[in-house]
Amino acid sequence: MRQGSIRIMVTAALFAALVTVATVVVAIPLPGQGYANLGDGVVILTGCLLGPLWGGLAAAVGSLLADIYLGFALYAVASFMIKGLMAVVAYFVYTWLFKLSKKAILAVVSASLLGEVIMVGGYYLFEERLWDGVVALASLPGNILQGGVGVMTASLILLALNKSRLLSKWQESLHATSNP
């Protein structure tokens, strides 16, 4: 196994742990189902920073572990799929818009918003199948609030990293060893 492969796997494992911790440390119960937390912002960051494969996997695993830890094991598999998809979509939207516009704020906010639309819609569909339409509708305001927290968290952190130039240096060093 090449050194770059090990480096990206270890980085993905660290980001999975970061997603779990960001979700668990600030877990404010919401009316209906779920809880507000900083995890969604880290899910978006993970996708944008690690790419679709490793970012999606790290976001999915970290979210699954957080649900199990917080007593929402029923939601763990749904979270795995929803948060993994959020990270993958965030990566593609962020990279495409940043290349197109060179405006980090547009790319970050757009990637975050689309990722959170996936989260709100994904949990709505899951809860509609699991419970019924009334419970799923009752959870929408809380999920939308959670999405807003995620957009703000991801946007603020990514903009700070872009402004400090730490992001580009870190990505260069991470991907430099993964190329043959």
C-alpha positions as CSV (number, residue, x, y, z in Angstrom):
1,M,0.0,0.0,0.0
2,R,1.4,3.4,-1.0
3,Q,2.1,6.1,1.6
4,G,-0.5,8.4,0.0
5,S,-3.2,5.8,0.3
6,I,-2.5,5.3,4.0
7,R,-2.4,9.1,4.6
8,I,-5.9,9.6,3.0
9,M,-7.4,6.6,4.9
10,V,-6.1,7.9,8.2
11,T,-7.3,11.4,7.4
12,A,-10.7,10.0,6.5
13,A,-10.8,8.1,9.8
14,L,-10.0,11.3,11.6
15,F,-12.7,13.2,9.8
16,A,-15.2,10.4,10.6
17,A,-14.3,10.9,14.3
18,L,-14.6,14.6,13.9
19,V,-18.1,14.2,12.4
20,T,-19.1,12.0,15.4
21,V,-17.7,14.4,18.0
22,A,-19.2,17.5,16.4
23,T,-22.6,15.7,16.3
24,V,-22.4,14.4,19.8
25,V,-20.9,17.2,21.8
26,V,-23.5,19.8,20.9
27,A,-26.7,17.7,20.6
28,I,-29.7,19.9,21.3
29,P,-33.0,17.9,21.2
30,L,-35.5,19.3,18.7
31,P,-39.3,19.0,18.9
32,G,-40.4,15.8,17.2
33,Q,-37.4,13.7,16.2
34,G,-33.7,14.5,16.1
35,Y,-31.4,17.1,17.5
36,A,-29.5,20.2,16.4
37,N,-25.8,19.9,16.3
38,L,-22.6,21.0,14.5
39,G,-22.2,17.7,12.7
40,D,-23.9,18.7,9.4
41,G,-21.3,21.5,9.0
42,V,-18.5,19.0,9.4
43,V,-20.2,16.5,7.0
44,I,-20.2,19.3,4.3
45,L,-16.6,20.1,5.2
46,T,-15.6,16.5,5.0
47,G,-17.0,16.1,1.5
48,C,-15.5,19.3,0.3
49,L,-12.0,18.6,1.7
50,L,-11.7,14.8,1.1
51,G,-13.6,14.4,-2.1
52,P,-16.5,12.1,-3.0
53,L,-15.1,8.7,-2.0
54,W,-13.3,9.3,1.2
55,G,-15.3,12.4,2.2
56,G,-18.6,10.6,1.6
57,L,-17.4,7.5,3.5
58,A,-16.1,9.5,6.5
59,A,-19.2,11.6,6.7
60,A,-21.4,8.5,6.5
61,V,-19.5,6.5,9.1
62,G,-19.2,9.4,11.5
63,S,-22.9,10.1,11.3
64,L,-23.9,6.5,11.8
65,L,-21.7,6.3,14.9
66,A,-23.2,9.5,16.3
67,D,-26.7,8.2,15.9
68,I,-25.8,5.0,17.7
69,Y,-24.1,6.8,20.5
70,L,-27.0,9.2,21.0
71,G,-29.6,6.5,21.1
72,F,-31.0,6.9,17.6
73,A,-29.8,3.6,16.3
74,L,-33.1,3.3,14.3
75,Y,-31.8,6.2,12.2
76,A,-28.2,5.0,11.8
77,V,-28.5,3.4,8.4
78,A,-30.5,6.3,7.1
79,S,-28.0,8.7,8.4
80,F,-25.2,6.7,6.8
81,M,-26.8,7.0,3.4
82,I,-28.1,10.6,3.8
83,K,-24.9,12.1,5.2
84,G,-22.7,10.2,2.8
85,L,-24.8,11.6,-0.1
86,M,-24.6,15.1,1.4
87,A,-20.8,15.0,1.5
88,V,-20.6,13.7,-2.1
89,V,-23.0,16.3,-3.5
90,A,-21.3,19.1,-1.5
91,Y,-17.9,18.1,-3.0
92,F,-19.1,18.3,-6.6
93,V,-21.1,21.5,-6.1
94,Y,-18.2,23.2,-4.2
95,T,-15.5,22.2,-6.7
96,W,-17.6,23.0,-9.8
97,L,-18.8,26.4,-8.5
98,F,-15.4,27.4,-7.2
99,K,-13.7,26.6,-10.5
100,L,-16.5,28.4,-12.4
101,S,-16.8,31.5,-10.3
102,K,-13.5,31.6,-8.2
103,K,-15.8,32.9,-5.4
104,A,-15.4,30.8,-2.3
105,I,-18.5,32.2,-0.6
106,L,-20.8,31.3,-3.5
107,A,-19.3,27.8,-3.7
108,V,-19.5,27.1,0.0
109,V,-23.0,28.4,0.6
110,S,-24.4,26.6,-2.5
111,A,-22.7,23.3,-1.6
112,S,-24.0,23.6,2.0
113,L,-27.5,24.5,0.9
114,L,-27.9,21.7,-1.5
115,G,-26.4,19.3,1.0
116,E,-28.9,20.4,3.6
117,V,-31.8,20.0,1.1
118,I,-30.7,16.4,0.7
119,M,-30.6,16.0,4.5
120,V,-34.1,17.5,5.0
121,G,-35.6,15.6,2.1
122,G,-33.8,12.3,3.0
123,Y,-35.1,12.3,6.6
124,Y,-38.5,13.3,5.5
125,L,-38.7,10.3,3.1
126,F,-37.3,8.0,5.7
127,E,-39.7,9.1,8.5
128,E,-42.6,9.0,6.1
129,R,-41.9,5.3,5.4
130,L,-41.0,4.5,9.0
131,W,-43.8,6.3,10.8
132,D,-46.3,8.2,8.7
133,G,-46.8,11.5,6.9
134,V,-47.8,13.5,10.0
135,V,-44.7,12.5,12.0
136,A,-42.5,13.3,9.0
137,L,-44.1,16.7,8.5
138,A,-43.7,17.4,12.3
139,S,-40.0,16.8,11.9
140,L,-39.5,19.2,9.0
141,P,-39.1,22.4,11.0
142,G,-36.4,20.8,13.2
143,N,-34.6,19.4,10.3
144,I,-34.7,22.8,8.5
145,L,-33.3,24.4,11.6
146,Q,-30.6,21.8,11.7
147,G,-29.8,22.5,8.1
148,G,-29.4,26.2,8.8
149,V,-26.9,25.4,11.5
150,G,-25.1,23.2,9.1
151,V,-24.9,25.8,6.4
152,M,-23.6,28.4,8.8
153,T,-21.0,26.1,10.3
154,A,-19.6,24.8,7.0
155,S,-19.6,28.2,5.4
156,L,-17.8,29.9,8.3
157,I,-15.1,27.3,8.7
158,L,-14.5,26.8,5.0
159,L,-14.3,30.6,4.4
160,A,-11.9,30.9,7.3
161,L,-9.7,28.1,5.9
162,N,-9.7,29.6,2.4
163,K,-8.8,33.1,3.7
164,S,-5.9,31.8,5.8
165,R,-4.6,29.7,2.8
166,L,-4.4,26.7,5.2
167,L,-6.9,24.8,3.0
168,S,-4.9,25.0,-0.2
169,K,-1.6,24.1,1.6
170,W,-3.3,21.2,3.4
171,Q,-4.9,19.8,0.2
172,E,-1.6,20.1,-1.7
173,S,0.2,18.1,1.0
174,L,-2.5,15.5,1.3
175,H,-2.8,14.8,-2.4
176,A,0.9,15.2,-3.2
177,T,1.7,11.8,-1.8
178,S,-1.3,10.1,-3.3
179,N,-0.2,10.7,-6.9
180,P,2.4,8.2,-8.3
